[in-house]
Amino acid sequence: MSVWIGIDLGTQSVRAMAVAADGRVLGAAGRPLISHRDGPRHEQDPEQWWRELAAATREALRDVPPGLVRGVAVDATSGTVLLADRDGRALTPGLMYDDRRAAAEVDRVNAAGAHVWRQLGYQRMQANWALPKLLWLLRDAPSGVRLAHQNDFVNRRLVGHEVATDLSNALKTGVHLIDERWPSDVFDALGVPAEILPDVVRPGSTLGTVCAEAAAETGIPEGTAVIAGTTDGCAAQLGAGATRPGSWNSVLGTTLVLKGVTRELIHDPLGVVYSHRAPDGSWLPGGASSTGAGVLARDLPGRDLDALSDAAITRYGPARRPPVPTTYPLVSRGERFPFAAPEAEGFTLGEPADDVERYAAILRGAAFVERLCFDYLDLLGAPVDGEIILTGGATRSVFGNQLRADVLGRPVTLRENAEPALGMAMLAAGPAESSAGMVRTREIVEPSGADLDEPYLRFVEELEKRGWLPSNAADHARERTAR
């Protein structure tokens, strides 16, 4: 039996998982991480990443025979960077994925790299992306510094020497995903010395092997292959098993995130969809909405959501589907996907009579946004006819899962385990066909036959009327509904 280690280096915690080829989790452990926030500032201590990662892997491997461990891969938060010296020691805190102190650098970045950002389909960078943060860090940097992404820092500790970065984590630092290299003309224009940049490889490439010092600290056997990882979002997609062209992982937690697989790069004129590069050279397009189930906790504080789900099933079962209000469940002001509208605000069509109806209205709105995302992806030319895999905290709701299948009019798949750490164990194990046995299906939810087209189109019309949803996207949603 062979065992692979996946490590999810997130925002709130680091989680390690030891997984066998058949998907059995032989050991798992997590350790909390502490952030320092102040306005636009969000930092973490890189030494904390390593310290807690080592503690988590030691615990996860406690009952795993060392001779079974074959490889390890680490994912990290997208756009988190720091400066290190040539020996890998951190010279700055880690500027986290949502740190926005580099806002003043964005216009310069977008002017210098406009031709590349357009070619890559995401049109422009944002204040929290890694390249503006790199410029901000370089203002007062001493000579001899090196750029490191969050997982570069720990991968270097694992192997004991300088490592390449992966295309996935380098996306927001401006790597040219088509050419698979840093765009030297852009970095020259921005005054970024080429020597501070790490080499770039695809996720799944071998970076080296675990050195003796790291083995002693982490419990990972010396000589274990260290595999280049991905961002946490891509790791979750791999863990969900969305690895074939046309398949999609829809993650509904606090917010809604869709990630899929295409053979060709998708270009989005709005820039709300952007693509990572997969280990096999295909593309992983996706988008993150500002809507989601986080509205349940905000609007129904203290309520038992499982009990509300049960009550909604009883009230709105297949044989009894009276009209239900629809809430546009915006977690915070402004929408990011499937349209860009900084001024967007949540609203409710109709008046919920009680908490059960309010609960159903929120999940109905989230399901309508999800369907609109697929309509928009279809408009862009992305294949959306493959498996739809639902993950995230909202899959606890039996009512919500059935509602989403009904709104989409398609079966949806639920997995037993779709953690990012599992995705990294799969990546460490090798090509998707080699690690497919690690993915376990919990349930496939079939649509009940309920017709929700009319309320969906009313919702689309309302978004268009408010000036948020472009007319071509609204028209395409109507056309797809009429097919």
C-alpha positions as CSV (number, residue, x, y, z in Angstrom):
1,M,0.0,0.0,0.0
2,S,1.2,3.5,-0.9
3,V,0.3,6.7,1.1
4,W,0.4,10.3,-0.1
5,I,0.4,13.4,2.1
6,G,-1.7,16.4,1.2
7,I,-1.3,19.7,3.1
8,D,-3.7,22.6,2.9
9,L,-2.0,25.8,4.1
10,G,-5.1,28.0,4.5
11,T,-5.9,31.3,6.2
12,Q,-7.3,30.0,9.5
13,S,-5.5,26.7,9.8
14,V,-3.1,24.2,8.2
15,R,-4.4,20.7,7.7
16,A,-2.4,17.6,6.8
17,M,-3.9,14.3,5.5
18,A,-2.4,10.9,4.8
19,V,-4.4,9.2,2.1
20,A,-4.2,5.7,0.6
21,A,-4.8,5.0,-3.1
22,D,-8.4,3.9,-2.4
23,G,-9.3,7.1,-0.7
24,R,-9.0,5.9,2.9
25,V,-7.7,8.6,5.2
26,L,-5.1,7.0,7.4
27,G,-4.4,10.1,9.4
28,A,-5.4,13.7,9.6
29,A,-4.6,16.7,11.8
30,G,-5.0,20.4,11.8
31,R,-3.4,23.4,13.6
32,P,-4.7,27.0,13.8
33,L,-3.0,30.0,12.2
34,I,-3.2,33.5,13.6
35,S,-3.6,36.5,11.4
36,H,-2.9,40.2,12.1
37,R,-5.4,42.5,10.6
38,D,-5.7,46.3,10.6
39,G,-7.8,48.0,7.9
40,P,-6.3,46.9,4.5
41,R,-3.5,45.1,6.3
42,H,-3.6,41.3,6.7
43,E,-0.4,39.5,7.6
44,Q,0.8,36.2,9.0
45,D,4.1,35.0,10.3
46,P,5.8,32.6,7.8
47,E,7.6,30.9,10.6
48,Q,4.1,30.1,12.0
49,W,3.2,28.3,8.7
50,W,6.2,26.0,9.0
51,R,5.8,25.4,12.8
52,E,2.2,24.5,12.6
53,L,2.6,22.5,9.3
54,A,5.3,20.4,11.0
55,A,3.0,19.8,14.0
56,A,0.1,18.8,11.8
57,T,2.1,16.3,9.7
58,R,3.7,14.7,12.7
59,E,0.2,14.0,14.1
60,A,-1.3,12.9,10.8
61,L,1.5,10.4,10.3
62,R,1.6,9.1,13.8
63,D,0.1,5.7,12.9
64,V,1.4,5.5,9.3
65,P,4.4,3.2,8.7
66,P,7.2,5.4,7.2
67,G,7.9,3.0,4.4
68,L,4.5,3.6,2.8
69,V,4.8,7.3,2.2
70,R,5.5,8.2,-1.4
71,G,4.9,11.9,-1.8
72,V,3.7,15.2,-0.4
73,A,2.1,18.3,-2.0
74,V,1.1,21.6,-0.4
75,D,-1.6,24.1,-1.5
76,A,-1.8,27.7,-0.3
77,T,-3.9,30.8,-0.4
78,S,-3.9,32.6,-3.7
79,G,-1.9,35.8,-3.9
80,T,-0.1,35.4,-0.6
81,V,3.5,36.5,-0.9
82,L,6.6,37.5,1.1
83,L,10.2,38.4,0.5
84,A,12.9,35.9,1.7
85,D,16.7,35.9,1.6
86,R,18.7,33.4,-0.5
87,D,18.7,30.9,2.4
88,G,14.9,30.9,2.5
89,R,14.5,33.0,5.7
90,A,11.6,35.3,5.7
91,L,12.5,39.0,5.5
92,T,8.9,40.2,5.6
93,P,5.6,39.0,7.0
94,G,3.4,37.1,4.6
95,L,1.0,39.5,2.9
96,M,-2.2,37.5,2.8
97,Y,-4.5,37.0,-0.1
98,D,-6.8,39.9,0.8
99,D,-4.2,42.4,1.9
100,R,-4.9,45.6,0.0
101,R,-2.1,47.9,0.9
102,A,-0.7,47.8,-2.6
103,A,-3.8,49.6,-4.1
104,A,-1.6,52.5,-5.3
105,E,0.5,50.1,-7.5
106,V,-2.5,48.6,-9.5
107,D,-2.7,51.2,-12.2
108,R,1.0,50.9,-12.9
109,V,0.7,47.1,-13.0
110,N,-2.2,47.2,-15.4
111,A,-0.6,49.7,-17.7
112,A,2.6,47.6,-18.0
113,G,0.9,44.3,-18.3
114,A,-2.3,45.1,-20.1
115,H,-1.4,43.1,-23.3
116,V,-0.6,40.0,-21.2
117,W,-3.6,40.2,-18.9
118,R,-5.9,40.5,-21.9
119,Q,-4.2,37.5,-23.6
120,L,-4.7,35.5,-20.4
121,G,-8.4,36.3,-20.3
122,Y,-8.7,38.1,-16.9
123,Q,-8.2,41.6,-18.3
124,R,-6.7,43.4,-15.3
125,M,-5.2,42.8,-11.9
126,Q,-6.8,43.9,-8.6
127,A,-5.3,45.5,-5.5
128,N,-5.1,42.2,-3.5
129,W,-3.2,40.4,-6.3
130,A,0.4,39.4,-5.7
131,L,2.2,41.5,-8.3
132,P,1.0,44.8,-6.9
133,K,2.0,43.5,-3.4
134,L,5.4,42.5,-4.7
135,L,6.0,46.1,-6.0
136,W,4.9,47.4,-2.6
137,L,7.3,45.1,-0.8
138,L,10.2,46.0,-3.0
139,R,10.0,49.7,-2.1
140,D,12.2,49.3,0.9
141,A,13.7,45.9,0.2
142,P,17.5,45.2,0.6
143,S,19.5,43.7,-2.2
144,G,19.5,39.9,-2.6
145,V,15.9,39.3,-1.8
146,R,13.7,36.6,-3.4
147,L,10.0,36.5,-4.0
148,A,8.3,33.6,-2.3
149,H,4.6,32.5,-2.4
150,Q,3.2,31.0,0.7
151,N,3.8,27.4,-0.3
152,D,7.2,28.2,-1.8
153,F,8.3,29.1,1.7
154,V,7.4,25.8,3.2
155,N,8.4,23.7,0.1
156,R,11.9,25.2,0.4
157,R,12.1,24.1,4.1
158,L,10.9,20.6,3.0
159,V,13.6,20.1,0.4
160,G,16.4,22.2,2.0
161,H,17.2,24.2,-1.1
162,E,15.7,26.8,-3.5
163,V,12.5,25.6,-5.3
164,A,10.5,26.6,-8.3
165,T,7.0,28.0,-7.9
166,D,3.9,26.5,-9.5
167,L,1.9,28.2,-12.2
168,S,-1.2,28.2,-10.1
169,N,0.2,30.2,-7.2
170,A,2.2,32.4,-9.7
171,L,-1.0,33.4,-11.6
172,K,-1.7,36.5,-9.5
173,T,2.0,37.4,-9.7
174,G,1.7,37.8,-13.4
175,V,3.2,34.6,-14.8
176,H,2.4,34.0,-18.5
177,L,0.3,30.9,-18.3
178,I,0.3,30.2,-22.0
179,D,4.1,30.5,-22.4
180,E,4.7,29.1,-18.8
181,R,7.3,31.8,-18.0
182,W,7.5,35.2,-16.4
183,P,6.8,38.0,-19.0
184,S,10.2,39.7,-18.9
185,D,8.9,42.8,-20.8
186,V,6.3,43.5,-18.1
187,F,8.7,42.9,-15.2
188,D,11.4,45.1,-16.9
189,A,8.8,47.9,-17.3
190,L,7.9,47.6,-13.6
191,G,11.6,47.5,-12.5
192,V,11.4,44.0,-11.0
193,P,14.8,42.3,-11.3
194,A,14.6,38.9,-12.9
195,E,16.9,37.4,-10.3
196,I,14.4,37.8,-7.5
197,L,11.9,35.5,-9.3
198,P,11.8,31.8,-8.8
199,D,11.7,29.3,-11.7
200,V,8.2,28.3,-12.7
201,V,6.8,24.7,-13.2
202,R,3.4,23.2,-13.6
203,P,1.5,21.8,-10.6
204,G,2.4,18.2,-10.2
205,S,6.1,18.6,-11.0
206,T,8.7,17.2,-8.7
207,L,10.6,19.9,-6.7
208,G,12.9,17.6,-4.8
209,T,12.8,15.3,-1.8
210,V,12.3,15.8,1.9
211,C,15.7,16.6,3.5
212,A,16.9,15.1,6.8
213,E,16.3,18.3,8.8
214,A,12.7,18.6,7.6
215,A,12.1,14.9,8.2
216,A,13.1,15.3,11.8
217,E,10.7,18.2,12.2
218,T,7.7,17.0,10.3
219,G,7.8,13.3,10.6
220,I,7.6,13.0,6.8
221,P,10.3,10.3,5.8
222,E,13.5,11.6,4.4
223,G,13.6,11.1,0.6
224,T,9.8,11.5,0.1
225,A,9.1,13.3,-3.2
226,V,7.9,16.9,-2.8
227,I,5.4,17.8,-5.5
228,A,4.6,21.3,-6.7
229,G,1.1,22.2,-5.5
230,T,-1.6,24.7,-6.4
231,T,-3.8,27.4,-4.8
232,D,-6.3,26.2,-2.2
233,G,-9.2,26.7,-4.7
234,C,-7.6,24.5,-7.3
235,A,-6.8,22.0,-4.6
236,A,-10.5,21.8,-3.5
237,Q,-11.5,21.3,-7.2
238,L,-9.0,18.3,-7.4
239,G,-10.3,16.9,-4.2
240,A,-13.9,17.1,-5.5
241,G,-12.8,15.1,-8.6
242,A,-13.7,17.8,-11.1
243,T,-10.8,16.9,-13.5
244,R,-12.4,16.2,-16.8
245,P,-13.3,18.9,-19.5
246,G,-16.9,20.0,-18.9
247,S,-17.0,19.0,-15.2
248,W,-17.5,21.6,-12.6
249,N,-17.1,22.0,-8.8
250,S,-19.6,24.3,-7.3
251,V,-18.6,25.3,-3.8
252,L,-21.3,26.9,-1.7
253,G,-20.2,28.1,1.6
254,T,-20.1,31.6,2.9
255,T,-19.9,32.6,-0.8
256,L,-20.3,30.7,-4.1
257,V,-17.2,29.6,-6.1
258,L,-17.3,27.7,-9.4
259,K,-14.3,26.0,-10.9
260,G,-14.2,23.7,-14.0
261,V,-12.1,22.2,-16.7
262,T,-11.7,23.3,-20.3
263,R,-9.3,22.3,-23.1
264,E,-9.0,25.8,-24.4
265,L,-8.4,29.1,-22.5
266,I,-11.6,31.0,-21.8
267,H,-11.5,34.8,-22.5
268,D,-14.0,36.9,-20.5
269,P,-14.5,40.5,-21.6
270,L,-15.8,41.4,-18.1
271,G,-12.8,39.7,-16.4
272,V,-15.0,38.0,-13.8
273,V,-13.8,34.5,-15.0
274,Y,-10.1,33.7,-15.0
275,S,-8.3,30.4,-15.6
276,H,-5.5,28.5,-13.8
277,R,-3.3,26.0,-15.7
278,A,-3.9,22.3,-14.9
279,P,-1.1,19.8,-14.4
280,D,-1.9,18.2,-17.9
281,G,-1.9,21.6,-19.6
282,S,-5.6,22.0,-19.8
283,W,-7.3,25.0,-18.2
284,L,-9.2,25.5,-14.9
285,P,-11.6,28.5,-15.3
286,G,-13.6,29.8,-12.4
287,G,-15.2,32.6,-10.7
288,A,-16.1,33.7,-7.2
289,S,-19.5,35.3,-6.4
290,S,-20.2,37.6,-3.5
291,T,-23.4,35.7,-2.9
292,G,-23.7,32.6,-0.7
293,A,-25.0,30.8,2.3
294,G,-23.2,33.3,4.6
295,V,-26.5,35.2,4.5
296,L,-28.2,32.4,6.4
297,A,-26.1,33.1,9.5
298,R,-26.5,36.9,9.1
299,D,-30.3,36.9,8.5
300,L,-31.2,33.9,10.7
301,P,-28.9,34.3,13.7
302,G,-29.0,31.6,16.2
303,R,-31.5,29.5,14.2
304,D,-31.0,25.7,13.8
305,L,-30.3,25.5,10.1
306,D,-30.8,21.7,10.0
307,A,-34.2,22.1,11.5
308,L,-35.1,24.8,9.0
309,S,-33.9,22.4,6.2
310,D,-36.2,19.7,7.5
311,A,-39.1,22.1,7.8
312,A,-38.5,23.4,4.2
313,I,-38.6,19.8,2.9
314,T,-41.9,19.2,4.5
315,R,-43.4,22.5,3.3
316,Y,-41.9,22.6,-0.2
317,G,-41.6,18.9,-1.1
318,P,-42.1,17.7,-4.7
319,A,-45.9,17.4,-4.2
320,R,-46.3,20.8,-2.6
321,R,-44.5,23.7,-4.3
322,P,-46.3,27.0,-3.6
323,P,-44.7,30.3,-4.6
324,V,-41.7,31.2,-2.6
325,P,-40.0,34.6,-2.4
326,T,-36.5,34.8,-3.8
327,T,-33.6,36.5,-2.0
328,Y,-30.5,37.8,-3.9
329,P,-28.2,36.6,-1.1
330,L,-25.3,39.1,-1.3
331,V,-23.0,38.6,1.6
332,S,-21.5,42.1,1.2
333,R,-22.0,45.1,-1.1
334,G,-20.8,44.5,-4.7
335,E,-20.9,41.4,-7.0
336,R,-17.9,39.7,-8.7
337,F,-19.4,36.8,-10.6
338,P,-21.3,36.1,-12.9
339,F,-21.2,39.8,-13.5
340,A,-19.2,42.7,-12.1
341,A,-21.3,45.3,-10.2
342,P,-19.6,47.1,-7.3
343,E,-22.8,48.9,-6.4
344,A,-25.0,45.7,-6.2
345,E,-27.0,45.1,-3.0
346,G,-29.1,42.2,-1.8
347,F,-32.9,42.3,-2.3
348,T,-35.9,40.0,-1.9
349,L,-38.6,39.5,-4.5
350,G,-41.7,38.9,-2.4
351,E,-42.2,38.9,1.4
352,P,-41.2,35.8,3.4
353,A,-43.9,34.9,5.9
354,D,-41.6,33.3,8.5
355,D,-38.1,31.9,9.0
356,V,-38.8,28.7,7.0
357,E,-39.8,30.8,4.0
358,R,-36.9,33.2,4.6
359,Y,-34.5,30.2,4.7
360,A,-35.9,28.8,1.4
361,A,-35.8,32.2,-0.3
362,I,-32.1,32.6,0.5
363,L,-31.2,29.1,-0.8
364,R,-33.4,29.6,-3.8
365,G,-31.6,32.9,-4.7
366,A,-28.2,31.2,-4.3
367,A,-29.3,28.4,-6.6
368,F,-30.5,31.0,-9.2
369,V,-27.1,32.7,-9.0
370,E,-25.5,29.3,-9.5
371,R,-27.6,28.7,-12.6
372,L,-26.8,32.1,-13.9
373,C,-23.1,31.4,-13.5
374,F,-23.5,28.3,-15.7
375,D,-25.5,30.4,-18.3
376,Y,-22.7,33.0,-18.4
377,L,-20.0,30.3,-18.7
378,D,-21.9,28.8,-21.6
379,L,-22.1,32.3,-23.2
380,L,-18.3,32.4,-23.0
381,G,-18.0,29.1,-24.8
382,A,-17.0,27.0,-21.8
383,P,-18.3,23.4,-21.8
384,V,-20.9,23.0,-19.0
385,D,-22.3,19.6,-19.9
386,G,-20.2,17.4,-17.6
387,E,-20.6,16.3,-14.0
388,I,-21.6,19.0,-11.5
389,I,-20.1,18.3,-8.1
390,L,-21.4,20.2,-5.1
391,T,-19.1,20.9,-2.1
392,G,-19.0,23.4,0.7
393,G,-20.9,23.8,4.0
394,A,-24.2,24.3,2.3
395,T,-24.3,20.6,1.2
396,R,-25.4,19.8,4.7
397,S,-28.9,21.0,3.7
398,V,-30.8,18.2,2.1
399,F,-33.4,20.7,1.0
400,G,-30.7,22.9,-0.5
401,N,-29.1,20.0,-2.5
402,Q,-32.5,19.0,-4.0
403,L,-33.3,22.6,-4.8
404,R,-30.0,23.1,-6.6
405,A,-30.6,20.0,-8.7
406,D,-34.1,21.2,-9.5
407,V,-33.0,24.7,-10.4
408,L,-30.2,23.4,-12.6
409,G,-32.5,20.7,-14.0
410,R,-29.6,18.2,-13.8
411,P,-28.2,15.6,-11.4
412,V,-25.7,16.9,-8.9
413,T,-23.0,14.8,-7.2
414,L,-22.0,15.0,-3.5
415,R,-18.7,13.6,-2.4
416,E,-17.7,11.9,0.9
417,N,-14.6,14.1,1.2
418,A,-13.5,17.0,-1.0
419,E,-11.0,18.8,1.2
420,P,-8.1,20.7,-0.4
421,A,-5.8,18.5,1.5
422,L,-7.3,15.5,-0.3
423,G,-6.7,17.3,-3.6
424,M,-3.1,17.7,-2.7
425,A,-2.7,14.0,-1.8
426,M,-4.2,13.2,-5.2
427,L,-1.8,15.6,-6.9
428,A,1.1,14.0,-5.1
429,A,-0.1,10.6,-6.3
430,G,0.3,11.6,-10.0
431,P,-2.0,12.0,-13.0
432,A,-5.7,12.2,-12.5
433,E,-6.3,8.7,-13.8
434,S,-3.8,7.3,-11.2
435,S,-5.5,9.1,-8.3
436,A,-9.2,8.8,-9.3
437,G,-9.7,6.0,-6.8
438,M,-9.2,8.5,-4.0
439,V,-12.5,10.2,-4.9
440,R,-15.5,8.7,-3.2
441,T,-19.1,9.7,-4.1
442,R,-21.6,10.1,-1.2
443,E,-24.8,10.6,-3.3
444,I,-26.2,11.7,-6.6
445,V,-29.2,13.9,-6.3
446,E,-31.6,13.8,-9.3
447,P,-33.9,16.7,-10.2
448,S,-37.4,16.1,-9.0
449,G,-39.0,17.6,-12.1
450,A,-40.1,20.8,-10.5
451,D,-40.4,23.7,-13.0
452,L,-38.5,26.7,-11.6
453,D,-37.9,28.4,-15.0
454,E,-40.5,31.2,-14.4
455,P,-39.1,32.4,-11.0
456,Y,-35.6,32.1,-12.3
457,L,-36.3,34.4,-15.3
458,R,-38.0,36.9,-13.0
459,F,-34.8,37.0,-11.0
460,V,-32.7,37.5,-14.1
461,E,-35.0,40.3,-15.2
462,E,-34.7,42.0,-11.9
463,L,-30.9,41.9,-12.0
464,E,-30.9,43.3,-15.6
465,K,-33.5,46.0,-14.6
466,R,-31.2,47.2,-11.8
467,G,-28.4,47.7,-14.3
468,W,-26.1,45.1,-12.9
469,L,-26.5,42.1,-15.3
470,P,-25.5,42.9,-18.9
471,S,-28.2,42.5,-21.4
472,N,-26.3,40.0,-23.5
473,A,-25.9,37.7,-20.4
474,A,-29.6,38.1,-19.5
475,D,-30.6,37.3,-23.1
476,H,-28.5,34.2,-23.1
477,A,-30.0,33.0,-19.9
478,R,-33.4,33.4,-21.4
479,E,-32.3,31.6,-24.6
480,R,-30.9,28.7,-22.7
481,T,-34.1,28.4,-20.6
482,A,-36.2,28.3,-23.8
483,R,-34.3,25.4,-25.3
